[in-house]
Amino acid sequence: MMFDNFLGGIAWSLGTFFGAAVVVGIIIFVLSKINLVPIIGSWMAKIIEDATSRVQVPTQIPIR
């Protein structure tokens, strides 16, 4: 009985793993066809530009 439950658990976990892999693969394929990269890329570039424009360059400390 324990061996049967053990094999059932292994089969369930493998099925879950492969099912999730297929679903994630389909989602990635669909997102690659939508062409969101330019939208996300320009959005991230604006965020990076805003963040780096607010960073102050440290002044040099005079050596005594």
N, C-alpha and C positions, 0 to 999 in steps of 0.2 A: 504494500500500500504506500509506503514512504517513497519507494523507487518510482512508482507511477506518478505520485504528486510532484516529485523532483523533475521528472521528464516533462510533465505538464507545465511546470513553472518555467523551465528552460524554453519550451516551445512558445509559451505566451510571451516571454521577454524578447525572443528573437522576432516573433511576429510584430510586436510593438515597435522594435527597433527598425525593421525594414519598412513597416508602414509609415513611420515618421520620416524616414529617409525619402520615401517616394513623395510624400506630401510636401516636404521642404524643397525637394527638387523641382516639383511642379510650380511651387510659389516662386522660386528663384527664376525659373524659365519665363513665367508670365511677367515678372517684374523687369526682366531684361528686355522683353519685347515692348514694354510700355515707354521706355526711353525717359526715365525719370532722372538719369544721371546729370544732364545739364542743369535741371532745375535744382537738384540737391547740391551740385557742385557750385553754382553761383551763390546759393544760400549760404553754404559753408564758407566760401571765399569772403562774403560780406561779414560774417561773424568773425572770422580770423582777422580781417582788416580792422574792424572796430576794436577788437581786443588788443591788437598790436599797436594801434594808434594811441591807446591810453597808457601804454607802458612807458614809464620815464626812463631815459638812459641815465644810469648812475654817473654822477660826476666823479672825476678822479680826485682822490684824496692826496694832498701834497705830502711828499716824503720829507721828513725833518732830518 
